[in-house]
Amino acid sequence: MDRHVFSDHATLVVRSLQGLVASHPTLSLIPSIRTVIDANYDTTKVTTISGGGAGHEPGFAAFVGRGLLTAAVSGDIFASPSARQVYGAVKAVPSTKGTILIITNYTGDNLHFGLACQQARADGISNIAILPVGDDVSVGRTKGALVGRRAMAGTMLVCKILGAASEADWGFQEILDLGRAVAGNVASIGCTLGHCHIPGRGNYACIPADTIEIGLGLHNEPGVWVIKPQPSADELIARMLKLILDKEDPERSFVPFDAGDECVLLVNNMGGMSMLEMYAIVDETLAQLQAQGVIPVRVYCGSFLTSLNALGFSLSLLNLSCIAKTASNVDELITFLDAPQTGVAWPASTVYPVPASFENRKREDKFISVPKEKATASTGEPELQVSPETLASVMRAGAIAVMQSEPDLTRWDTIVGDGDCGETCYNGAKAVIDALNSGLGCDGELVGLLRKLTEIIDHTCGGTLGAIFSIFLAALTAEVRKEAETNVDVTVDLKFWGRTSTAAIETLKQSTKARVGHRTVMDALIPFVEALATASTFSEAAAACKAGGEGTAKLTAKLGRATYVGDNGNLPPDPGAMSLVFLVAGIDTVLSK
């Protein structure tokens, strides 16, 4: 179904958050960073912050409240929030005990939340840590060796238990240890009869009639297994449970389940299932679990982490008995699951009474403006002058080339990802054009320009690709600054860019495991940088970049969302890598004249 009431997804996210907050008395919204906070949280207790791309509602914002999450940060649909947003959330809900960032194990979230965590530590916030959750068993140990398990709806069980532990006044390290134990003992698998359609975007992959996909992700990625004809309900659930419970499967036995273990079952609606069928799925799942000696002590059914309106569901099993071997005990874990909370979407538990002071707040009183951070004036910062005309023409040509590539990037990403790469790159490139039109680079000063460019990309180019480019640009800025400080007569030529880019790529490698051969943007970026160090013309480096990017069509993905797409031998090149190819080709049209 590709019809929507709101066709502009760019404004839809904030409108949705505003509606959520306006409907519930103890929630507030910081629109500028798309962050929902618990306005009644306790500053003396550990704060728990989560978030990710929009499109997973009710997660994450509808799970904000006492006894659950303190705050949730939203990116655009299926795109991680920026580091600026995340750090803004950290500062909006300060705690005297510490802050735990509960994140889904996707590359973009790891990069953006990780960068925000580093910024917080650099500013003196010591008790802050990241807790990645990866519960999906569809991608085995071998294929997912570098990326680990991706996140599914089991993430919300982690949020509930840690939120309750915080409310019980546990310490920072105690909650972090508990969170690692819980995250390590939850396993999930999903299936779908149809993919979702993102408002305002083009075509999407359709699943043929009488076909079902098992092992899909939360971002509209194809399933790992395509099953035709569609199996019966009992056959389907049996197959899904086997992927979770089979201890003889060396690829997917991530959590050991034994007869008699005390477990929790969460049946998650991916967005498009009727409740009539959802509870029938619960019934069939419980019958099959009982036959295997697994009787859940708690059962949850509903929408937790969705994929917009995808016609599918996921099963999650949390092994409380395994957690109790290293952290807490089963009775206490059940107490945490049952503990009162004020989250909008959490089912089957009591809630705290709403304080009288929150009852009659007006809608507009719930939207919080935070002071804009003042730009720090450069005092004695080293400068490096280049030709303003060349600088502007190079940047404009590269940005225009990226904008023109949007249809190709979108088409390729619809096949191997969630279809947003073209739009993400277009937004970043357009922001650069707008900044150039407003005078960016008109003084020819390179250090300040690179710093501003990093901010633009971080704010406008979301997801994993935006994080990679932002970290690389930040590192490149630091290296160019060093050159300006130490070399009085520095010449900005290919050798200069070779030196600075080589150092910057080494800094980037500290934040990502992606390397050449992994089918990511690094397949184009690393050869490009290496060629810059030895090339006699920019065109030679551009050719190396193009060869690396186009060569990804022959590679099997080892990182990123394409890792989860079945390799049918007919995949397009990696969209992220090709975005850089188009950028560099655009720059070359100016420099090769």
C-alpha positions as CSV (number, residue, x, y, z in Angstrom):
1,M,0.0,0.0,0.0
2,D,1.7,3.2,-1.2
3,R,-0.9,5.8,-0.3
4,H,-0.5,8.1,2.7
5,V,-2.2,11.1,4.3
6,F,1.1,12.8,4.8
7,S,3.2,12.6,1.7
8,D,6.2,14.6,3.0
9,H,8.1,12.4,5.4
10,A,10.6,15.2,6.2
11,T,7.9,17.1,8.2
12,L,6.0,14.0,9.2
13,V,8.5,12.9,11.9
14,V,8.2,16.2,13.9
15,R,4.4,16.3,13.4
16,S,4.1,12.8,14.8
17,L,6.4,13.5,17.8
18,Q,4.3,16.7,18.5
19,G,1.1,14.7,18.4
20,L,2.5,12.0,20.7
21,V,3.7,14.6,23.3
22,A,0.6,16.7,23.2
23,S,-1.4,13.5,23.9
24,H,0.4,12.6,27.1
25,P,0.9,14.8,30.2
26,T,4.4,13.9,31.4
27,L,6.1,14.0,28.0
28,S,8.0,17.0,26.5
29,L,9.6,17.5,23.1
30,I,12.7,19.3,21.9
31,P,11.7,19.9,18.3
32,S,15.1,21.2,17.2
33,I,16.8,17.8,18.0
34,R,13.6,15.7,17.6
35,T,13.9,14.4,21.1
36,V,11.1,13.3,23.4
37,I,11.9,13.5,27.2
38,D,10.3,12.4,30.4
39,A,9.5,15.8,31.9
40,N,9.1,14.1,35.3
41,Y,12.3,12.2,35.4
42,D,14.5,12.0,38.5
43,T,18.0,13.6,38.1
44,T,19.4,11.5,40.9
45,K,18.9,8.2,39.0
46,V,20.6,6.8,36.0
47,T,19.1,8.1,32.8
48,T,18.4,5.8,29.9
49,I,18.4,7.2,26.4
50,S,17.6,5.3,23.2
51,G,16.4,6.1,19.7
52,G,17.1,5.6,16.0
53,G,15.4,6.2,12.8
54,A,11.7,7.1,12.6
55,G,9.4,4.5,11.1
56,H,9.6,2.1,14.1
57,E,6.7,3.6,16.1
58,P,5.8,3.2,18.8
59,G,9.5,2.7,19.4
60,F,11.3,4.6,20.6
61,A,9.5,7.8,21.7
62,A,6.3,6.1,23.0
63,F,8.5,4.1,25.5
64,V,9.7,7.3,27.3
65,G,8.5,7.6,30.9
66,R,9.3,6.9,34.5
67,G,10.4,3.3,34.8
68,L,11.3,3.1,31.1
69,L,13.4,5.5,28.9
70,T,14.3,9.0,30.0
71,A,14.6,10.2,26.5
72,A,14.4,9.0,22.9
73,V,16.0,10.6,19.8
74,S,14.5,10.3,16.4
75,G,16.2,10.5,13.0
76,D,14.5,10.7,9.7
77,I,12.6,7.5,8.5
78,F,15.0,4.6,8.8
79,A,18.0,6.9,9.3
80,S,19.9,7.3,12.6
81,P,19.9,10.6,14.4
82,S,23.0,12.8,14.2
83,A,25.6,13.0,16.9
84,R,24.4,16.5,17.5
85,Q,20.9,15.3,18.3
86,V,22.1,12.5,20.6
87,Y,24.5,14.8,22.5
88,G,21.7,17.3,22.8
89,A,19.5,14.6,24.4
90,V,22.3,13.7,26.9
91,K,22.5,17.4,27.9
92,A,18.7,17.7,28.1
93,V,18.4,15.0,30.8
94,P,21.5,15.2,33.0
95,S,22.0,12.7,35.8
96,T,24.1,12.8,38.9
97,K,24.6,9.0,38.5
98,G,25.2,8.5,34.8
99,T,23.7,8.0,31.4
100,I,23.3,4.8,29.4
101,L,22.7,5.0,25.7
102,I,20.7,1.9,24.6
103,I,21.2,1.5,20.9
104,T,20.2,-0.8,18.1
105,N,23.2,-2.6,16.6
106,Y,23.2,-0.8,13.2
107,T,26.2,0.9,11.8
108,G,24.7,4.4,11.7
109,D,23.5,4.2,15.3
110,N,26.9,2.9,16.5
111,L,28.7,5.7,14.8
112,H,26.4,8.6,15.7
113,F,25.7,7.6,19.3
114,G,29.4,6.7,19.7
115,L,30.5,10.1,18.5
116,A,28.1,11.7,20.9
117,C,29.4,9.6,23.7
118,Q,33.0,10.7,22.9
119,Q,31.9,14.3,22.9
120,A,30.2,13.9,26.3
121,R,33.3,12.4,27.8
122,A,35.5,15.1,26.3
123,D,33.2,17.6,28.1
124,G,33.7,15.9,31.4
125,I,30.6,13.6,31.5
126,S,32.4,10.5,32.9
127,N,29.6,8.1,33.7
128,I,28.2,7.6,30.2
129,A,28.3,4.3,28.2
130,I,26.8,2.7,25.1
131,L,24.9,-0.5,25.3
132,P,24.3,-2.0,21.8
133,V,21.5,-4.5,21.4
134,G,21.6,-7.1,18.7
135,D,19.0,-9.9,19.0
136,D,18.3,-11.0,15.4
137,V,19.4,-14.6,14.7
138,S,18.7,-14.5,10.9
139,V,22.2,-13.6,10.0
140,G,24.6,-16.3,11.2
141,R,27.9,-16.0,12.9
142,T,30.0,-16.4,9.8
143,K,28.2,-13.8,7.6
144,G,27.7,-11.4,10.5
145,A,31.2,-11.8,11.9
146,L,32.1,-8.1,11.6
147,V,28.7,-6.5,12.1
148,G,27.2,-8.8,14.8
149,R,23.5,-9.4,15.2
150,R,21.3,-6.6,14.2
151,A,18.5,-5.3,16.5
152,M,14.9,-6.4,16.5
153,A,12.0,-5.8,19.0
154,G,13.9,-7.6,21.8
155,T,15.5,-4.2,22.3
156,M,12.4,-3.0,24.1
157,L,12.8,-5.7,26.8
158,V,16.2,-4.4,27.5
159,C,14.8,-0.8,27.8
160,K,12.1,-2.0,30.2
161,I,14.3,-3.9,32.5
162,L,17.0,-1.2,32.7
163,G,14.4,1.6,33.1
164,A,13.0,-0.3,36.1
165,A,16.4,-0.9,37.5
166,S,17.1,2.8,37.3
167,E,13.8,3.6,39.1
168,A,14.9,1.1,41.8
169,D,17.9,3.3,42.3
170,W,20.6,0.8,41.0
171,G,24.0,2.3,40.3
172,F,25.5,3.1,36.9
173,Q,27.8,0.1,36.6
174,E,25.2,-2.3,38.1
175,I,22.7,-1.3,35.4
176,L,25.3,-1.4,32.6
177,D,26.3,-4.9,33.7
178,L,22.6,-6.0,33.9
179,G,22.0,-4.5,30.4
180,R,24.8,-6.4,28.9
181,A,23.5,-9.6,30.4
182,V,20.0,-9.0,29.2
183,A,21.1,-8.0,25.7
184,G,23.2,-11.1,25.4
185,N,20.3,-13.4,26.3
186,V,17.5,-12.3,23.9
187,A,17.0,-13.8,20.5
188,S,14.5,-12.7,17.8
189,I,13.4,-13.6,14.3
190,G,11.0,-11.8,11.9
191,C,8.9,-12.7,8.8
192,T,6.9,-10.7,6.4
193,L,4.3,-11.1,3.7
194,G,4.9,-7.6,2.3
195,H,7.3,-4.7,2.6
196,C,6.4,-1.2,3.8
197,H,6.2,2.0,1.7
198,I,7.9,5.1,2.9
199,P,5.8,8.3,2.5
200,G,7.2,10.5,-0.2
201,R,9.5,8.0,-1.7
202,G,9.3,6.0,-4.9
203,N,8.9,2.4,-5.6
204,Y,9.6,-0.4,-3.1
205,A,10.2,-4.1,-3.4
206,C,7.0,-6.2,-3.5
207,I,6.7,-9.8,-2.3
208,P,4.9,-12.0,-4.8
209,A,1.7,-13.7,-3.9
210,D,2.0,-17.1,-2.1
211,T,5.5,-16.0,-0.9
212,I,6.8,-15.1,2.5
213,E,10.2,-13.8,3.7
214,I,11.9,-14.9,6.9
215,G,14.7,-13.0,8.5
216,L,13.8,-9.5,7.5
217,G,15.2,-6.4,9.3
218,L,13.5,-3.3,10.7
219,H,14.5,-1.1,7.8
220,N,12.5,-2.8,4.9
221,E,15.5,-5.0,4.0
222,P,14.6,-8.2,2.2
223,G,14.4,-11.4,4.2
224,V,17.3,-13.9,4.4
225,W,15.0,-16.7,3.2
226,V,12.3,-16.4,0.5
227,I,9.8,-19.2,1.0
228,K,7.4,-20.3,-1.8
229,P,4.7,-21.5,-1.5
230,Q,3.8,-19.7,1.7
231,P,3.8,-22.3,4.6
232,S,0.9,-22.9,6.9
233,A,0.9,-20.9,10.2
234,D,2.1,-23.8,12.3
235,E,4.9,-24.6,9.8
236,L,6.0,-21.0,9.6
237,I,6.2,-20.5,13.4
238,A,7.9,-23.9,13.8
239,R,10.6,-22.8,11.3
240,M,11.0,-19.4,13.1
241,L,11.3,-21.0,16.6
242,K,13.8,-23.5,15.3
243,L,16.1,-20.7,14.3
244,I,16.0,-19.4,17.8
245,L,16.0,-22.6,19.8
246,D,18.1,-25.1,17.9
247,K,21.3,-25.5,20.0
248,E,22.8,-27.7,17.3
249,D,22.9,-24.8,14.8
250,P,26.4,-23.4,15.1
251,E,25.5,-20.3,13.1
252,R,22.4,-19.2,15.1
253,S,22.5,-20.7,18.6
254,F,23.3,-17.4,20.2
255,V,21.2,-18.0,23.4
256,P,21.0,-21.5,24.9
257,F,17.4,-22.5,25.8
258,D,16.7,-25.6,27.9
259,A,13.5,-27.2,29.0
260,G,12.5,-25.6,32.3
261,D,14.2,-22.2,31.6
262,E,12.2,-19.2,32.7
263,C,11.7,-17.1,29.6
264,V,9.8,-14.1,28.3
265,L,8.0,-14.2,24.9
266,L,7.4,-11.0,23.0
267,V,5.4,-11.1,19.7
268,N,5.9,-7.9,17.8
269,N,3.6,-6.5,15.1
270,M,5.8,-5.1,12.3
271,G,3.1,-2.6,11.6
272,G,0.5,-4.1,9.2
273,M,-0.9,-7.2,11.0
274,S,-4.4,-7.2,12.5
275,M,-4.7,-7.9,16.2
276,L,-7.0,-10.8,15.3
277,E,-4.1,-12.6,13.7
278,M,-1.5,-11.4,16.2
279,Y,-3.1,-13.2,19.2
280,A,-3.6,-16.3,17.1
281,I,0.2,-16.2,16.4
282,V,0.7,-15.9,20.2
283,D,-1.5,-19.0,20.7
284,E,0.3,-21.1,18.2
285,T,3.7,-20.0,19.4
286,L,2.9,-20.8,23.0
287,A,1.6,-24.3,22.0
288,Q,4.8,-25.1,20.2
289,L,7.0,-23.7,23.0
290,Q,5.1,-25.8,25.6
291,A,5.7,-28.9,23.5
292,Q,9.4,-28.2,23.7
293,G,9.3,-27.6,27.5
294,V,9.6,-23.8,27.3
295,I,6.8,-22.1,29.1
296,P,7.2,-18.3,29.2
297,V,6.6,-16.6,32.6
298,R,5.5,-13.4,30.8
299,V,4.0,-12.9,27.3
300,Y,3.8,-9.5,25.5
301,C,1.9,-8.9,22.2
302,G,1.6,-5.7,20.2
303,S,3.5,-3.2,18.3
304,F,7.0,-2.4,19.8
305,L,9.4,-1.8,17.0
306,T,7.7,-1.7,13.6
307,S,8.8,-1.2,10.0
308,L,6.1,1.4,9.3
309,N,3.1,-0.7,7.9
310,A,5.0,-3.8,7.0
311,L,2.7,-6.9,6.9
312,G,4.7,-9.1,9.2
313,F,5.7,-10.0,12.8
314,S,8.7,-11.1,14.8
315,L,9.2,-13.4,17.8
316,S,11.6,-12.6,20.6
317,L,12.6,-14.9,23.5
318,L,14.4,-13.6,26.6
319,N,16.0,-16.3,28.8
320,L,15.7,-15.0,32.3
321,S,17.4,-18.2,33.7
322,C,20.6,-17.4,31.7
323,I,20.6,-13.8,32.8
324,A,20.3,-14.9,36.5
325,K,23.6,-16.8,36.2
326,T,25.6,-13.5,35.9
327,A,23.3,-10.7,36.9
328,S,20.3,-10.3,39.3
329,N,17.9,-13.2,39.8
330,V,14.7,-14.4,38.0
331,D,12.3,-13.0,40.6
332,E,13.9,-9.6,40.5
333,L,13.9,-9.6,36.7
334,I,10.2,-10.4,36.7
335,T,9.7,-7.6,39.2
336,F,11.4,-5.2,36.8
337,L,9.2,-6.4,33.9
338,D,6.1,-5.8,36.0
339,A,7.3,-2.6,37.6
340,P,5.1,0.6,37.2
341,Q,6.0,2.9,34.3
342,T,4.5,5.8,32.4
343,G,5.5,4.9,28.9
344,V,2.7,5.3,26.4
345,A,3.1,2.0,24.6
346,W,4.3,-0.6,27.2
347,P,1.5,-3.1,27.8
348,A,0.4,-5.1,30.8
349,S,1.7,-3.2,33.8
350,T,0.5,-0.6,36.2
351,V,1.5,3.0,35.7
352,Y,2.5,5.8,38.1
353,P,-0.1,8.4,38.8
354,V,0.3,11.6,36.9
355,P,1.4,14.5,39.1
356,A,-1.2,17.2,39.3
357,S,1.3,19.8,38.0
358,F,1.4,17.9,34.7
359,E,-2.3,17.4,34.2
360,N,-3.3,20.7,32.5
361,R,-0.2,21.7,30.6
362,K,-1.1,23.3,27.3
363,R,0.1,21.7,24.1
364,E,2.6,24.4,23.3
365,D,4.1,24.2,26.8
366,K,5.3,20.7,26.0
367,F,7.6,21.8,23.2
368,I,10.9,22.9,24.5
369,S,13.4,25.3,22.8
370,V,17.0,24.9,23.8
371,P,19.4,27.8,23.4
372,K,21.4,27.7,20.1
373,E,25.1,27.0,20.8
374,K,27.0,30.1,20.1
375,A,29.7,29.8,17.4
376,T,33.0,30.2,19.1
377,A,35.1,33.0,17.6
378,S,38.4,31.8,16.3
379,T,41.2,33.4,18.3
380,G,44.5,32.8,16.7
381,E,43.4,29.7,14.8
382,P,45.8,28.9,12.0
383,E,44.5,29.7,8.5
384,L,45.3,28.3,5.2
385,Q,44.4,30.4,2.1
386,V,43.5,29.0,-1.3
387,S,41.8,30.4,-4.3
388,P,38.1,31.2,-3.4
389,E,37.0,30.8,-7.0
390,T,38.6,27.4,-7.4
391,L,37.3,26.3,-4.0
392,A,33.7,27.3,-4.8
393,S,33.7,25.8,-8.3
394,V,35.1,22.5,-7.0
395,M,32.6,22.2,-4.2
396,R,29.7,23.2,-6.4
397,A,30.5,20.8,-9.2
398,G,30.8,17.9,-6.7
399,A,27.6,18.8,-5.0
400,I,25.7,19.1,-8.3
401,A,27.0,15.7,-9.5
402,V,25.7,14.1,-6.3
403,M,22.3,15.8,-6.6
404,Q,22.0,14.5,-10.2
405,S,22.9,11.0,-9.1
406,E,19.9,10.8,-6.8
407,P,17.7,8.5,-9.0
408,D,20.5,6.0,-9.5
409,L,21.4,6.0,-5.8
410,T,17.8,5.6,-4.8
411,R,17.2,2.7,-7.2
412,W,20.2,0.8,-6.1
413,D,19.5,1.4,-2.4
414,T,15.9,0.1,-2.9
415,I,17.4,-3.2,-3.9
416,V,20.1,-3.5,-1.2
417,G,19.0,-1.2,1.6
418,D,16.0,0.9,2.6
419,G,15.9,3.2,-0.4
420,D,17.0,6.4,1.4
421,C,20.6,6.8,0.2
422,G,19.7,8.9,-2.8
423,E,17.6,11.3,-0.8
424,T,20.2,11.5,2.0
425,C,23.0,12.4,-0.4
426,Y,20.8,14.9,-2.2
427,N,19.9,16.6,1.0
428,G,23.6,16.9,2.0
429,A,24.6,18.2,-1.4
430,K,21.8,20.7,-1.6
431,A,22.8,22.0,1.8
432,V,26.3,22.6,0.5
433,I,25.0,24.4,-2.5
434,D,22.8,26.6,-0.2
435,A,25.8,27.3,2.0
436,L,27.9,28.3,-1.1
437,N,25.2,30.6,-2.2
438,S,25.3,32.2,1.3
439,G,29.0,32.9,1.1
440,L,30.7,29.6,2.3
441,G,34.3,29.6,1.2
442,C,34.2,33.1,-0.2
443,D,37.3,34.1,1.9
444,G,39.3,31.1,0.6
445,E,40.2,30.0,4.1
446,L,40.4,26.2,4.1
447,V,40.4,25.2,7.8
448,G,37.2,27.1,8.6
449,L,35.5,25.9,5.5
450,L,36.2,22.2,6.3
451,R,34.9,22.7,9.8
452,K,31.7,24.2,8.5
453,L,31.4,21.5,5.9
454,T,31.6,18.8,8.6
455,E,28.8,20.5,10.4
456,I,26.6,20.7,7.3
457,I,27.1,17.0,6.5
458,D,26.5,15.9,10.1
459,H,23.3,17.9,10.2
460,T,21.8,17.0,6.8
461,C,23.3,13.7,5.6
462,G,21.9,11.1,8.1
463,G,22.5,7.5,8.5
464,T,25.7,5.5,8.3
465,L,27.0,7.2,5.2
466,G,26.6,10.7,6.8
467,A,28.4,9.5,9.9
468,I,31.3,8.1,7.8
469,F,31.7,11.3,5.8
470,S,31.3,13.5,9.0
471,I,34.0,11.6,10.9
472,F,36.4,11.7,7.8
473,L,35.8,15.4,7.3
474,A,36.3,16.1,11.0
475,A,39.6,14.2,10.9
476,L,40.6,15.9,7.7
477,T,39.9,19.3,9.3
478,A,42.2,18.4,12.2
479,E,45.0,17.3,9.8
480,V,44.7,20.4,7.6
481,R,44.8,22.5,10.8
482,K,48.1,20.8,11.8
483,E,49.5,21.6,8.3
484,A,48.6,25.2,8.7
485,E,50.3,25.3,12.1
486,T,53.5,23.5,11.3
487,N,54.2,24.4,7.7
488,V,54.8,28.1,7.0
489,D,55.0,27.7,3.3
490,V,52.6,24.9,2.8
491,T,51.3,24.3,-0.8
492,V,47.8,22.9,-1.2
493,D,48.4,20.4,-4.0
494,L,47.8,16.7,-4.6
495,K,50.6,15.8,-2.2
496,F,49.0,18.0,0.5
497,W,45.7,16.3,0.1
498,G,47.4,12.9,-0.1
499,R,49.1,13.5,3.3
500,T,46.1,14.9,5.1
501,S,43.6,12.4,3.7
502,T,45.8,9.5,4.5
503,A,46.0,10.6,8.1
504,A,42.3,11.3,8.2
505,I,41.4,7.8,6.9
506,E,43.5,6.2,9.7
507,T,41.4,8.2,12.2
508,L,38.2,7.0,10.5
509,K,39.3,3.4,10.7
510,Q,39.2,3.7,14.5
511,S,35.4,4.2,14.2
512,T,34.5,1.6,11.7
513,K,35.6,-1.9,10.8
514,A,34.8,-1.4,7.2
515,R,37.7,-1.9,4.8
516,V,38.2,-2.6,1.1
517,G,36.3,-5.7,0.1
518,H,33.5,-5.2,2.5
519,R,31.1,-3.6,0.0
520,T,30.8,-0.2,1.6
521,V,31.8,3.4,0.9
522,M,35.3,2.5,2.1
523,D,35.7,0.5,-1.2
524,A,35.8,3.8,-3.0
525,L,37.2,6.1,-0.3
526,I,40.3,4.1,0.6
527,P,41.5,3.6,-3.0
528,F,40.8,7.3,-3.7
529,V,42.9,8.4,-0.7
530,E,45.7,6.0,-1.5
531,A,45.8,7.3,-5.1
532,L,45.9,10.9,-4.0
533,A,49.1,10.1,-2.2
534,T,50.9,9.0,-5.4
535,A,48.9,10.4,-8.3
536,S,50.3,13.0,-10.7
537,T,46.8,14.2,-11.6
538,F,43.5,14.3,-9.8
539,S,42.0,12.3,-12.6
540,E,44.1,9.3,-11.7
541,A,42.7,9.4,-8.1
542,A,39.2,9.8,-9.5
543,A,39.7,6.7,-11.7
544,A,40.8,4.7,-8.6
545,C,37.7,5.9,-6.8
546,K,35.5,4.9,-9.7
547,A,37.1,1.4,-10.0
548,G,36.6,0.8,-6.3
549,G,33.0,2.0,-6.3
550,E,31.9,0.1,-9.4
551,G,33.8,-3.0,-8.2
552,T,31.4,-3.3,-5.3
553,A,28.9,-4.9,-7.6
554,K,31.0,-8.0,-7.6
555,L,31.5,-8.1,-3.8
556,T,29.6,-9.8,-1.0
557,A,28.7,-7.4,1.7
558,K,30.3,-7.9,5.1
559,L,29.2,-4.7,6.7
560,G,26.1,-2.4,6.5
561,R,22.5,-3.3,5.7
562,A,23.4,-5.1,2.5
563,T,25.0,-7.8,4.7
564,Y,21.5,-9.0,5.4
565,V,20.4,-9.2,1.7
566,G,20.8,-12.5,0.0
567,D,23.5,-12.6,-2.6
568,N,21.8,-13.5,-5.9
569,G,24.9,-12.6,-8.0
570,N,23.0,-9.7,-9.6
571,L,23.3,-6.9,-7.1
572,P,24.0,-3.3,-8.1
573,P,27.1,-1.4,-6.9
574,D,27.0,-0.1,-3.3
575,P,25.1,3.2,-3.3
576,G,27.3,4.7,-0.6
577,A,30.4,4.0,-2.5
578,M,28.9,5.3,-5.7
579,S,27.8,8.6,-4.0
580,L,31.5,9.2,-3.5
581,V,32.3,8.2,-7.1
582,F,29.8,10.8,-8.4
583,L,31.2,13.5,-6.0
584,V,34.8,12.9,-7.1
585,A,33.8,12.8,-10.8
586,G,32.1,16.1,-10.4
587,I,35.2,17.6,-8.8
588,D,37.3,16.2,-11.6
589,T,35.3,18.1,-14.2
590,V,36.7,21.3,-12.8
591,L,40.3,20.2,-11.9
592,S,41.0,18.4,-15.2
593,K,40.2,21.5,-17.3
